[in-house]
């Protein structure tokens, strides 16, 4: 089974997701959350399907990127975790739910870059899903936030750890402790979102630009660079610098470095092996 057949099989097996290849660029897969009746609230079924898709993507040869988004019918990226799932859980059951379906870690640990295309609401678990992605592009009318404190809890899918790394401790504390929502312009201003687009056409054009850029790169170089970037917020600086040197050096044994430099010197497009 080749990679396209694998993606088709994943698509056939899911009811709350749509998985398509090459919608934005070659070798870039789009994963669309599609639970419109609940604005893509992340219930157990949707999180499990997303984990299953991540498992398939993690082993897909030649994949260079993933675009994660919400369906137009849902009108949201993801409106949060489904509170109906959580209402009757006790502490042990909630811990098991987080460990059994670790979707935020799966997204963060995908070997290729993940681009979050954010429209509508990205709240609670939806905001955490966006933060687990590598690049975040939002529609001007998108709304983001971590309102869990209003339910007598706090973000448990990485929000208390990823948000301070993105926006600083003070801004993260304000959003987490007040539960307030912010619009896309403020999200860009504080660093929660990387870029904002004024309408759907501009958003799709920008996502296409980024996906196309990824599709022209060596898959091996992309995956190795992502590992180095992740180390930057998981290790002390000295350790990270040493890890960067090791990863950088390994690429010199792949042949991709030779092809990249030869193509640059010859003024042609590289023909990557990976």
Sine and cosine of phi, psi and omega as CSV:
sin_phi,cos_phi,sin_psi,cos_psi,sin_omega,cos_omega
0.00,0.00,0.84,-0.55,0.02,-1.00
-0.99,0.11,0.01,-1.00,-0.12,-0.99
-0.90,0.44,-0.61,0.79,-0.01,-1.00
-0.92,0.38,-0.65,0.76,0.06,-1.00
-0.90,0.45,-0.61,0.79,0.02,-1.00
-0.89,0.45,-0.68,0.74,0.01,-1.00
-0.92,0.39,-0.60,0.80,0.04,-1.00
-0.90,0.43,-0.63,0.78,0.03,-1.00
-0.91,0.42,-0.64,0.77,0.06,-1.00
-0.88,0.47,-0.71,0.71,-0.02,-1.00
-0.87,0.49,-0.68,0.74,-0.02,-1.00
-0.91,0.43,-0.45,0.89,-0.11,-0.99
-1.00,0.02,-0.08,1.00,-0.09,-1.00
-0.92,-0.39,0.50,-0.87,0.04,-1.00
-0.89,-0.46,-0.31,0.95,-0.05,-1.00
-0.93,-0.37,0.12,0.99,0.01,-1.00
-0.71,-0.71,0.46,-0.89,0.21,-0.98
-0.85,-0.52,0.76,-0.65,-0.02,-1.00
-0.86,-0.51,0.86,-0.51,-0.03,-1.00
-0.75,-0.66,0.53,-0.85,0.03,-1.00
-0.98,-0.21,0.60,-0.80,0.18,-0.98
0.90,0.44,0.39,0.92,0.04,-1.00
-0.92,0.40,-0.64,0.77,-0.01,-1.00
-0.97,-0.23,-0.51,0.86,-0.01,-1.00
-0.19,-0.98,0.36,-0.93,0.05,-1.00
-0.87,0.49,0.60,-0.80,0.07,-1.00
0.92,0.40,0.30,0.95,0.08,-1.00
-0.85,-0.52,0.83,-0.56,-0.05,-1.00
-0.99,-0.14,0.65,-0.76,0.08,-1.00
-0.97,-0.23,0.78,-0.62,0.07,-1.00
-0.91,-0.42,0.90,-0.44,-0.10,-1.00
-0.92,-0.39,0.88,-0.47,0.08,-1.00
-0.95,0.32,0.71,-0.70,-0.11,-0.99
-0.61,-0.79,0.97,0.25,0.11,-0.99
-0.80,-0.60,0.94,0.35,-0.21,-0.98
-0.90,0.44,-0.47,0.88,-0.03,-1.00
-0.93,0.37,-0.32,0.95,0.01,-1.00
-0.81,-0.59,0.38,0.92,0.00,-1.00
0.77,0.63,0.66,0.75,0.04,-1.00
0.89,0.46,0.46,0.89,0.10,-0.99
-0.84,0.54,0.69,-0.73,-0.18,-0.98
-1.00,0.08,0.99,0.15,0.09,-1.00
-0.98,0.18,0.03,-1.00,-0.06,-1.00
-0.87,0.50,-0.67,0.74,-0.05,-1.00
-0.89,0.45,-0.70,0.71,-0.01,-1.00
-0.92,0.39,-0.66,0.75,0.02,-1.00
-0.90,0.43,-0.62,0.79,0.02,-1.00
-0.92,0.40,-0.67,0.74,0.03,-1.00
-0.89,0.45,-0.63,0.78,0.01,-1.00
-0.92,0.39,-0.62,0.78,0.09,-1.00
-0.88,0.47,-0.68,0.74,0.00,-1.00
-0.89,0.46,-0.66,0.75,0.04,-1.00
-0.90,0.43,-0.67,0.75,0.03,-1.00
-0.87,0.49,-0.63,0.78,0.04,-1.00
-0.87,0.49,-0.66,0.75,0.02,-1.00
-0.93,0.37,-0.67,0.74,-0.02,-1.00
-0.92,0.40,-0.56,0.83,-0.05,-1.00
-0.90,0.45,-0.37,0.93,-0.03,-1.00
-0.93,-0.37,0.19,0.98,-0.04,-1.00
-0.99,0.12,0.93,-0.36,0.02,-1.00
-0.91,0.41,0.64,-0.77,0.08,-1.00
0.99,0.13,-0.12,0.99,0.04,-1.00
-0.92,0.39,0.70,-0.71,-0.05,-1.00
-0.88,-0.48,-0.13,0.99,0.03,-1.00
-0.03,-1.00,0.29,-0.96,0.05,-1.00
-0.73,-0.68,0.72,-0.69,0.16,-0.99
-0.97,-0.24,0.85,-0.53,-0.01,-1.00
-0.95,-0.32,0.81,-0.58,-0.09,-1.00
-0.47,-0.88,0.08,-1.00,0.09,-1.00
-0.95,-0.31,0.46,-0.89,-0.02,-1.00
-0.94,0.34,0.43,-0.90,0.04,-1.00
-0.88,0.47,-0.58,0.81,-0.01,-1.00
-0.90,0.44,-0.54,0.84,-0.01,-1.00
-0.97,0.26,-0.46,0.89,-0.02,-1.00
0.90,0.43,0.42,0.91,-0.05,-1.00
-0.37,-0.93,0.43,-0.90,0.21,-0.98
-0.95,0.31,-0.89,0.46,0.19,-0.98
-0.25,-0.97,0.81,-0.59,-0.12,-0.99
-0.99,0.16,0.06,1.00,0.07,-1.00
0.77,-0.64,-0.10,-0.99,0.15,-0.99
-0.96,0.26,0.44,-0.90,0.00,-1.00
-0.99,0.14,0.95,-0.32,-0.08,-1.00
-0.91,0.42,-0.37,0.93,0.04,-1.00
-0.91,0.42,-0.57,0.82,0.05,-1.00
-0.91,0.42,-0.59,0.81,-0.13,-0.99
-1.00,0.08,-0.33,0.94,-0.20,-0.98
-0.82,0.57,-0.69,0.72,-0.12,-0.99
-0.97,-0.23,0.18,0.98,0.03,-1.00
-0.99,0.13,0.58,-0.82,0.19,-0.98
-1.00,-0.08,-0.06,-1.00,-0.11,-0.99
-0.88,0.47,-0.69,0.72,-0.03,-1.00
-0.92,0.40,-0.63,0.77,0.02,-1.00
-0.92,0.40,-0.62,0.78,0.02,-1.00
-0.93,0.36,-0.64,0.77,0.06,-1.00
-0.87,0.49,-0.68,0.73,0.01,-1.00
-0.90,0.44,-0.63,0.78,0.00,-1.00
-0.89,0.45,-0.65,0.76,0.01,-1.00
-0.93,0.36,-0.59,0.81,-0.05,-1.00
-0.99,0.16,-0.56,0.83,-0.06,-1.00
-0.97,0.25,-0.52,0.86,-0.02,-1.00
-0.78,-0.63,0.95,0.30,-0.12,-0.99
-0.99,0.13,0.92,0.40,-0.18,-0.98
-0.91,0.41,-0.58,0.82,-0.04,-1.00
-0.92,0.40,-0.64,0.77,0.06,-1.00
-0.92,0.38,-0.60,0.80,0.01,-1.00
-0.89,0.45,-0.68,0.73,0.03,-1.00
-0.90,0.44,-0.74,0.67,-0.04,-1.00
-0.89,0.46,-0.56,0.83,-0.10,-0.99
-1.00,-0.09,0.06,1.00,0.13,-0.99
-0.83,0.56,0.68,-0.74,-0.10,-0.99
-0.94,0.34,-0.26,0.96,-0.02,-1.00
-0.94,-0.34,0.32,-0.95,0.02,-1.00
-0.88,0.48,0.63,-0.78,0.06,-1.00
-0.91,-0.42,0.82,-0.57,0.02,-1.00
-0.97,-0.25,0.88,-0.47,0.06,-1.00
-1.00,0.04,0.89,-0.46,0.07,-1.00
-0.99,-0.14,0.97,-0.24,-0.22,-0.98
-0.98,-0.22,0.88,-0.48,0.12,-0.99
-0.78,-0.63,0.45,-0.89,0.04,-1.00
0.89,0.45,-0.67,-0.74,-0.06,-1.00
-1.00,0.05,0.71,-0.71,0.21,-0.98
-0.75,-0.66,0.99,0.12,-0.14,-0.99
-0.88,-0.48,0.50,-0.86,0.07,-1.00
0.81,0.58,-0.84,-0.54,0.02,-1.00
-0.86,0.51,-0.47,0.88,0.07,-1.00
-0.93,0.38,-0.65,0.76,0.07,-1.00
-0.92,0.40,-0.63,0.78,0.04,-1.00
-0.91,0.42,-0.57,0.82,0.06,-1.00
-0.90,0.43,-0.67,0.75,0.05,-1.00
-0.90,0.43,-0.66,0.75,-0.01,-1.00
-0.92,0.40,-0.46,0.89,0.04,-1.00
-0.96,0.27,-0.26,0.97,0.04,-1.00
-0.98,0.20,0.20,-0.98,-0.06,-1.00
-1.00,0.00,-0.57,0.82,-0.04,-1.00
-0.72,-0.69,0.73,-0.69,-0.05,-1.00
-0.85,-0.53,0.88,-0.48,0.02,-1.00
-0.87,-0.49,0.81,-0.59,-0.11,-0.99
-0.85,-0.52,0.52,-0.85,0.20,-0.98
-0.94,0.33,0.56,-0.83,-0.03,-1.00
-0.82,0.57,-0.54,0.84,-0.06,-1.00
-1.00,-0.02,0.15,0.99,0.04,-1.00
-0.93,0.36,0.48,-0.88,0.04,-1.00
-0.82,-0.58,0.77,-0.64,-0.04,-1.00
-0.82,-0.57,0.42,-0.91,0.04,-1.00
0.19,-0.98,0.18,-0.98,0.03,-1.00
-0.80,-0.60,0.99,0.11,-0.13,-0.99
-1.00,0.04,0.22,0.98,-0.10,-0.99
-0.84,0.54,-0.50,0.86,-0.04,-1.00
-0.86,0.51,-0.45,0.89,0.02,-1.00
-0.94,0.33,-0.24,0.97,0.03,-1.00
-0.98,-0.22,0.13,0.99,-0.01,-1.00
0.99,0.15,0.31,0.95,0.05,-1.00
-0.73,-0.68,-0.20,-0.98,0.11,-0.99
-0.59,-0.81,0.18,-0.98,-0.06,-1.00
-0.85,0.52,0.78,-0.62,-0.05,-1.00
-0.86,-0.51,0.18,0.98,0.01,-1.00
-0.94,-0.35,0.43,0.90,0.02,-1.00
0.94,-0.33,-0.06,1.00,-0.08,-1.00
-0.89,0.46,-0.63,0.77,-0.03,-1.00
-0.96,0.28,-0.25,0.97,-0.01,-1.00
-0.97,-0.23,-0.68,0.74,-0.04,-1.00
-0.98,0.21,-0.62,0.78,-0.07,-1.00
-0.89,0.45,-0.72,0.70,0.05,-1.00
-0.87,0.50,-0.53,0.85,0.03,-1.00
-0.94,0.35,-0.47,0.88,-0.02,-1.00
-1.00,0.06,-0.66,0.75,-0.18,-0.98
-0.86,-0.50,-0.10,0.99,-0.06,-1.00
0.99,-0.13,0.40,-0.91,-0.11,-0.99
-0.91,0.42,-0.64,0.77,-0.05,-1.00
-0.91,0.41,-0.75,0.66,0.01,-1.00
-0.92,0.40,-0.63,0.78,0.04,-1.00
-0.89,0.46,-0.68,0.74,0.01,-1.00
-0.88,0.48,-0.67,0.74,0.01,-1.00
-0.86,0.51,-0.73,0.68,-0.05,-1.00
-0.93,0.36,-0.67,0.74,-0.06,-1.00
-0.96,0.30,-0.66,0.75,-0.12,-0.99
-0.99,0.12,-0.40,0.92,0.07,-1.00
-0.99,-0.12,-0.41,0.91,-0.04,-1.00
0.96,0.29,0.23,0.97,-0.08,-1.00
-0.96,0.28,0.47,-0.88,0.07,-1.00
-1.00,-0.02,0.49,-0.87,0.10,-1.00
-0.78,-0.63,0.43,-0.90,0.02,-1.00
-1.00,0.04,0.13,-0.99,-0.06,-1.00
-0.88,0.48,-0.68,0.74,0.03,-1.00
-0.83,0.55,-0.68,0.74,0.03,-1.00
-0.94,0.35,-0.60,0.80,0.02,-1.00
-0.87,0.50,-0.62,0.79,0.07,-1.00
-0.93,0.37,-0.68,0.73,-0.06,-1.00
-0.87,0.49,-0.61,0.79,-0.05,-1.00
-1.00,-0.04,-0.17,0.99,0.05,-1.00
0.99,-0.14,0.11,0.99,0.07,-1.00
-0.95,0.31,-0.59,0.81,0.06,-1.00
-0.90,-0.43,0.61,-0.80,-0.05,-1.00
-0.99,0.13,-0.64,0.77,-0.02,-1.00
-0.56,-0.83,0.39,-0.92,0.02,-1.00
-0.76,-0.64,0.61,-0.79,0.03,-1.00
-0.84,-0.55,0.55,-0.84,-0.16,-0.99
-0.97,0.23,-0.44,0.90,-0.03,-1.00
-0.48,-0.88,0.06,-1.00,-0.07,-1.00
-0.88,0.48,-0.66,0.75,-0.03,-1.00
-0.90,0.45,-0.70,0.71,0.00,-1.00
-0.91,0.41,-0.60,0.80,0.02,-1.00
-0.90,0.44,-0.74,0.67,0.00,-1.00
-0.91,0.41,-0.59,0.81,0.03,-1.00
-0.90,0.44,-0.67,0.75,-0.02,-1.00
-0.94,0.34,-0.66,0.75,0.05,-1.00
-0.89,0.46,-0.63,0.78,0.06,-1.00
-0.89,0.46,-0.67,0.74,0.03,-1.00
-0.84,0.54,-0.73,0.68,-0.04,-1.00
-0.93,0.38,-0.70,0.71,0.01,-1.00
-0.89,0.46,-0.64,0.77,0.02,-1.00
-0.90,0.43,-0.66,0.76,0.05,-1.00
-0.87,0.50,-0.69,0.73,0.03,-1.00
-0.89,0.45,-0.64,0.77,-0.09,-1.00
-0.92,0.39,-0.33,0.94,-0.01,-1.00
-1.00,0.00,-0.04,1.00,-0.08,-1.00
-0.99,-0.11,0.28,-0.96,0.13,-0.99
-0.93,0.36,0.80,-0.60,0.03,-1.00
-0.86,0.51,-0.61,0.79,0.02,-1.00
-0.90,0.43,-0.69,0.72,0.01,-1.00
-0.91,0.41,-0.65,0.76,0.03,-1.00
-0.87,0.50,-0.74,0.67,-0.05,-1.00
-0.91,0.41,-0.63,0.78,0.00,-1.00
-0.94,0.35,-0.65,0.76,0.04,-1.00
-0.89,0.45,-0.63,0.77,0.02,-1.00
-0.89,0.45,-0.63,0.78,0.04,-1.00
-0.88,0.48,-0.65,0.76,0.00,-1.00
-0.92,0.40,-0.66,0.75,0.01,-1.00
-0.89,0.45,-0.70,0.72,0.01,-1.00
-0.86,0.51,-0.58,0.81,0.00,-1.00
-0.90,0.43,-0.40,0.92,-0.07,-1.00
-0.91,0.42,-0.45,0.89,0.03,-1.00
-0.91,-0.41,0.27,0.96,0.06,-1.00
-0.87,-0.49,-0.19,0.98,-0.08,-1.00
-0.70,-0.72,0.34,-0.94,0.15,-0.99
-0.89,0.46,0.35,-0.93,-0.10,-1.00
-0.84,0.54,-0.74,0.67,-0.04,-1.00
-0.87,0.50,-0.66,0.75,0.02,-1.00
-0.91,0.40,-0.66,0.75,0.02,-1.00
-0.90,0.44,-0.65,0.76,0.02,-1.00
-0.91,0.42,-0.63,0.78,0.04,-1.00
-0.91,0.40,-0.66,0.75,0.02,-1.00
-0.90,0.44,-0.65,0.76,0.05,-1.00
-0.85,0.53,-0.71,0.70,0.01,-1.00
-0.87,0.49,-0.66,0.75,0.00,-1.00
-0.90,0.43,-0.72,0.70,0.00,-1.00
-0.91,0.42,-0.68,0.73,0.01,-1.00
-0.85,0.52,-0.68,0.73,-0.03,-1.00
-0.91,0.41,-0.59,0.80,-0.03,-1.00
-0.88,0.47,-0.50,0.86,-0.01,-1.00
-0.92,0.39,-0.35,0.94,0.03,-1.00
-0.96,0.29,-0.20,0.98,0.02,-1.00
-0.99,-0.15,-0.01,1.00,-0.15,-0.99
-1.00,-0.02,-0.36,0.93,-0.13,-0.99
1.00,0.00,-0.33,0.95,0.02,-1.00
-0.92,0.38,-0.59,0.81,0.04,-1.00
-0.88,0.48,-0.70,0.71,0.00,-1.00
-0.88,0.47,-0.70,0.71,0.00,-1.00
-0.91,0.42,-0.66,0.75,0.00,-1.00
-0.89,0.46,-0.71,0.70,-0.02,-1.00
-0.94,0.33,-0.66,0.75,0.02,-1.00
-0.88,0.47,-0.66,0.75,0.01,-1.00
-0.91,0.41,-0.65,0.76,0.03,-1.00
-0.88,0.48,-0.72,0.69,-0.04,-1.00
-0.93,0.37,-0.49,0.87,-0.01,-1.00
-1.00,0.01,-0.09,1.00,0.01,-1.00
0.94,0.35,0.56,0.83,0.01,-1.00
-0.81,-0.59,0.20,-0.98,0.07,-1.00
-0.97,0.23,0.65,-0.76,0.01,-1.00
-0.94,0.33,0.47,-0.88,0.09,-1.00
-0.91,-0.40,1.00,-0.03,-0.10,-0.99
-0.95,0.32,0.60,-0.80,0.09,-1.00
-0.99,0.17,-0.45,0.89,-0.07,-1.00
-0.89,-0.46,0.00,0.00,0.00,0.00
